[in-house]
Amino acid sequence: MSRPRFAPSDPQRQLVKSLAAYGIRQEEIAGKIGVSAKTLRRYFREELDRGATDANAQVAQTMYKMAKSGKSPAATMFWLKCRAGWRQNGRVGREATETPPFVVQVIKGPEPPA
């Protein structure tokens, strides 16, 4: 007699999505649910794929609100550096990320005695 077909419940779906959002490995999530990693991927593909994306979107939204509020200068600077391309030197855009040319300086030692 074969094993009954797995039928995921809504609470299991929410748990998988949350654990995926936290960065838990699929093998560990499968163990928590009580299925194999293959079964997890088969029945919870959307939750695995969207969990981390949804979490990142929520954190980005919070960071954006903090940066806009003016109450968190660190959040504002983080946002400007990461999203707006700002750098410490004040230059913005492509020239801010260009590597300076490599310069070789030849240093001569003392002249040998004649």
N, C-alpha and C positions, 0 to 999 in steps of 0.2 A: 504494500500500500504506500502511495506516495504522500509526501508532506503536503499540507494544505497551502494554497497559494497565499503569499504575503499580501496583506492589505494595510497600507499605511494609514494611520489615524491623523486627524488634524493636530492634536498635541505633539505627536511625533514629528510632523512636518515643521512645526514651530521650533521644536527643540533642535532639529537638524539645522535649520536656518540660523538659529542663534549660535550654535556651536561653530558652524562654518564662519559666521561673522567674527567670532573671537579668534579664529585662526587655528582651531583644533584640527588635527590631521584626520583624514577620512577613515582610516583604520580605527582610530579611537572613537570617532562618532559611531561607526558601525557597531563597535563593542558596547557602547552605551545603549544603543537601540536594540541590540541583540540579534543583529543580522550580519551577513558577510559584507565585506567592502564592495563586492560586485553587486549584491542586492541593494545596498545603499545607493550606489551610483545609478542603478536601474530605476528605482522608485522615487528617489529624492533628487534627481538631476537639477531641477529648477531651484530648489532650496540651496543646494550646494553652489550653484552658479551665482545666485543672486544674494546670498547671505553677506559676503564680504563687500559687494558693491553697495548694497543698501546701508551697511554699517559705515562705510567710507563716506557715503553721501550725507548721512546724519551728522557725522563728526565734522565734515566740511561745512555744513550748514551752521553748526554751532560756532566754528572758528570764524566764519564770515560774520555772524552776528556780533561776536566779541570784537572783531576788528573794526566793524562799523560803529560800534557803540562809543569808541574813544576811551573806554574805561580800562582797556587792556593794551598798552603800547606794544607789549611783546607780541600779541596776536596780530596787531596791525603791521608790525615790521615783518613778521613771519609771512603774512599774506602777501605783502608787497614784494618781498624777496622771492618767494616761491611762485607766485602767480603773475606778478606784474614785471618780473625781470629786474628788479632793483638790485644793486650791488653796493657794497660799502664805499666804493670810490665815487659813487654818484652817477656813473655812466649807466645808461639804460640801452638795452638792445644788443645787437650783434657785436659792436665793438667792445662791449663790456666782457664778452666771453672769449675774445680772441687771445691767443697765446702770444706773448711778446716775442720778438725775434731772438734767436739764440745768439748771444754775444760771447766771443772768446777773447780774453785779454791775455796777452803774452807778457809774463813778468820775467824780466831778465835778472839773473843773479849778478853778484859782483864780477867784474872783469878779472880774468886770471892774470897773475903777474907775468910781465913780459920777459 
